[in-house]
Amino acid sequence: IALLQEMKQALEHAGHEVIACSDGLSAWDYLAGPVTSDLLVTRLQLRPGTPPGTALGRRAYSHYPPIPVIYIPSGPERADYADREHGEILVKPFAVDELVAAVDRLLRKLSVSLVVL
C-alpha cells in the first residue's frame, strides 16, 4: 500500500488524475463498470484469490476504446508474462519518476490524462 500511495502522489504531482484501487478485486470491479480511465497500471503478481495483473490488463484492453496497460512485474524473469503489445513494462525496483515517464509516454500517444492504479 505504501508503494501505491507513493505512485499515486507522484502521478498526481505530475498533473494526472488517479483512481487508486487497493487490490485486484477492486480494480476488476472498477473495470467492469463504465470506465472513464485512459490507462491502467497493474502489478503482475497480485494477492492470492484475486485476478492476476494479466487478466486486469486483458479486461482493460477489451474496452472500447482499448485502455493501454503498464505492467509491473516483481522481477525481470516475470516480464515475459506481460502483454507488451498493449502497453509497457516497468520492472521492480524502479523510481517513481520512471513510472511518471512511462505514463506520460503512453498518454502522449493518446492525448489523455486519467490513470488507474
N, C-alpha and C positions, 0 to 999 in steps of 0.2 A: 504494500500500500504506500510505503514511503517513496518508492520509485515512481509510482503512478502520480502521486502529488507533485513530485519534482518535475516530471514530464509535463503535467498539466500546467503548472505555473510557468515553465519555460515557454510553452506554446502560447499561452495567454499573453505573456510579456512580449512575445514576438507579434502580437496582434491577431491571433487566431481565436475563434470561438471554439470551446472544447466541451464535449459531453463525456464525462468520465464514468465508465461502468466498473464497479469494483470487482466483478467476477465474470466468468464466461457465460453463465446463465442470464445475468442482467444484460450483457451485450447481445446475446441470442434473442432475448425478448425485445430489445430495442430494435434490432434489425428486422424483426417480424412485423413491426408496425410501419406507419407511414414515415419512412426515413427521410430526414432533411439534411443528412450529412454528406460531405463530399469526399471523405477519406476515412479509412479505418486503420488504426494502429493496434496490432494484437500480438501477444506472445504466442509462440507455437505451443508450448507446454503450459496448459492451464491445470487447475486443480482437478484431481480425480472426480469423476461424476459430472463434469461439465464438458460442453463441446470443445474440441481442440481448436486451436487457432486456425488450422487449415479449414475446418468446417465454417468458422465465422467468416473467413476470407471468401470462401465459395458463396456463402449466403450474401455477403456484401456485393460481390461481383455479379450476382444474378439479378440485382435490381436494375431498373431502367431509369435513368442511365446507370451503367455499372459504377460501383464505388471502388476505386483503387485501394490497395492494401499495403501497409508497411508491416512486414512480419519481423518479429524479434525472437530469433531462436536463442536458446540458452548457450550455445557454443557453435563453432564453425561446422562441427560434424552434423548438427541438426539442420543446417541451412538448406540441405537438399530437399527437405520436406516443404519448403516454402514455394509458393507459386510465383516465380519470377516474371512470368508473362503478364500478370495483372497487378504488379506493384514492385516494391523494393524490399530488400532485406537489410536489416541493421543488426549485426551480431554483437551480443554482450561480450565483454563490457564496452560501453560506448558513453561518450559525453552527451549530455542533453543538447548541446549545440549541434551535434551530428544529427540528432532526431529533428531538430528545428530545420536544419538544412535540407534533410530528406523530405520533410513535409512541404517546405517551400518549393522544392524542385517539382514534386508531383502536382501541387496546387497551381503552380505557374502554368503547367501544361493544360490545366483545366480551367484556370481563371476563377477559382472559388476559394473559400476560406474556412469552412466548418469541419472540425476534426472530431472523431470519436476515438477514445482510448479504451 
